[in-house]
Amino acid sequence: MIRVYMIEDQELVRTGFRMILAGAVDMDCVGEAGTGEEGLADCRKLRPDVVLCDLHLPGISGLEVTKRLTRLIDGPRVVVLSVQEDGPLPRRVLDAGASGYLSKACAADELLRAIREAARGRRYLGADIAQRLAFDALDPNLRSPFDELSPRELEVAHMLCQGMRMTDIAARLHLSPKTVSTHKYRLFDKLAISDTVTLSRMAVQYGVRSS
């Protein structure tokens, strides 16, 4: 039996995953959390085989959660789920030790397949994500200015491109508006830009968001 743990801040999404897992005879959902901090503490006690982890979490990001879990002795395999299918984040997540990366729009059978592959010690990527990574690998010298951003700065950049207000971003990430503002101006400085319109154009150009 594959013991699965979920880290996802949206209750509706967790409910959907729970229903999918309940239909698999070889899986058991042993717990869930809405934040990375809570999930890390639970996983150290429950020792699941596979952790399903959202990339954009309040507090500790999904990327940081992945790093910490995969560094544990006999730690769980991590399958990351995100709305972000392109840009530098999928590669960073895999470099951090994740066993899988899927779009949240994936089919139920693909989610179960990724969990089974991870439990066997293999890696699984969604087809579109694997294709994008393969194309990126064709030109390893092609660098994106977004590669210079920290994981949190990338998250803030992505939300700014979605048109989210600073207060909404702060609430989503459980950060103070001042901290979000600091991330915003640091990423603007690293990208040598001064407004969100230019950020959105660059994000489309470098595959951080679709047009």
N, C-alpha and C positions, 0 to 999 in steps of 0.2 A: 504494500500500500504506500503510495506517494503522499507524504505529509506536506501540505501546502499552506503557506501563510500569506496574507494579503496586506500590503501597505498602500492605502488609497484614501485620499481625504474626502471624496464624494461618496456619500452613503448609497446613492442610487447605483453608482458604478459597482460598489462592493456587493450590493444585492444581486446585480446581474452576474457578476463573477461567481458568487456563492451558488446561484442556481445552476450555472454551467458545471461547476465542480461537483454538485450533488448528483448530476446525471452520469458521472464517470465512476465506474465500479472499482477502478484502481486508484482513486484519489480520495483524500480526506482533508477537509479544510480545518486546520487545527487552531486558527485564530486570525484576527485582523486588527488593524490599527489605522487611525486617521492621520498620524504624523510619523515622521521618521524616528523621532526620539522614542516614542512609545513602541514602535515596531522593533527598533534595535534591542530595547530592553526585553521585550517578549521573546524575540528570536534567540537570545542568549539562554533563556530558560527553557523554551519549548523545543529548540533545535529541530526546526522543520527541514525537509529535504530540499524544497524549492520555495523561494519567495517571489511573489508577484509584486512588483514595485512600480508605482507611478513615478514619472520623472519629475514633474512639477509639484512638489509637496510644500506645505507651510513649514517654516523652520528649516531643518536640515533638508537639503535637496536630495532627490532620488539618486543623483550621481554620487554624493557623499555617502548615502546609505549603502549603495552598492560597494563602494570601496571598503567600508568598514565591515560589512558582512563577509565579503570574499577574503578578507585578511584573517578571519577567525580560523582557528585550528578546527578542521572538519566542519567548516562553516557551510551554510546552504548555498545552493546554486541560485542565481538571481536572474529572473526574466523581467526586463523593464518594458512597461507599456506607456506609450505617449501619443499625443496628437502630432508630435514633431517627427516627421519621417525623413527630413533632409537636413542639410547644414552640417555643422561639426559635431553636434551632440551624439548621434548614433556611434560615431567612431570613438568619441571620448568614453561613452558608456562601456563599449567593448574593451577598450584599453584599461578601464577600471576593473575589469574582471567579470562583467556580466556574461551569462551563458546564452542570453537571448534578448532580442529587441523586436517589439511588435507594435504596430499601430493599434490604437484603441478601437479602430474601426474593423479590426480583423474578425473573421468568422469564428464561431465557438469551437469548431473542430480544429482550426489552426492554433487557437490558444491551448487546447488540450495536447496537441502534437508538440508544441514548444515546451510545455511542462514535462512531457515524457522524455523528450530529447535531452533537456537539461538534467533530469534525474539520472539519465544514463551517462552523464558526463560529456555530452556533446553540445554544440552550439546550434542555435536556430535563429534565423533572421527572416522577417517578412520579405516576400518576393521583391516588392518595390524598393525596400530599404537595401537589400542585398545588391540589387541592380545599381542603385546610386553609388554604393560603396565601391562596386567593381569599376564603374566609370571614373570615380575619383582616383582610384589606384592606377589608372592608365597614365596619369600625369602626376607623379608624386611631388613634382616641383611646384605644382599649382597650389599656392597658399591663399587662404582667405583671411582678410583682416579680422574676421570674427574668431579666428583661432587664438587671438591674443586675449580674448575676454575670459574672465573667470566663469565657472558654471552659473553662479548667481547673476552675474552681469548678462550672460546669455539669456537667462530666464526673463530678466527685466526687459531686455531688448525685444524678445519675442512678444511679451505682453504689450509693450509700447506700440509695436507694429500692429497689434490687434485693435488698437485704439483705446486701450484701457487707461483710465485716469490713475494718477499717482496714488490717490487714496484707495482705489480699488485694488491696485497691485499690492499695496501695503497690507490690506485686509486678506488678500488671497495668500500671501506668503507669511503672514503673521509677523510682519516687520513694522517698524515705525515709519511714517512718511519721510522722516528725515533720513533714515537709512536707505530707503528706496531712492530718494533724491541723490544721495551720495553715489549709489551704484549707477544711476542714470548719468551723472556728470563724469564719472570715471570712464564709463563705456564710450561716451561722446568724445572724451579726450583721446582714448586709445584709437578710436576710429577717425579722429580728426574731423568731426562734424559738429554741428551746433543746433540741429533741430530734428524732430521726429520724421518729417517729410523725407529728408535725406537718408535717415536711418532706414525707412521703409524701402526706399529705392535700392539702397545697398543690400538690404536683406533679400530682395527679389533677385538682384544680380548674382549674389553668392549662394543662393539656394537655402537661405535661412527661413524664408517663407515663400509661398507661391504668389503669383501675381493675381 
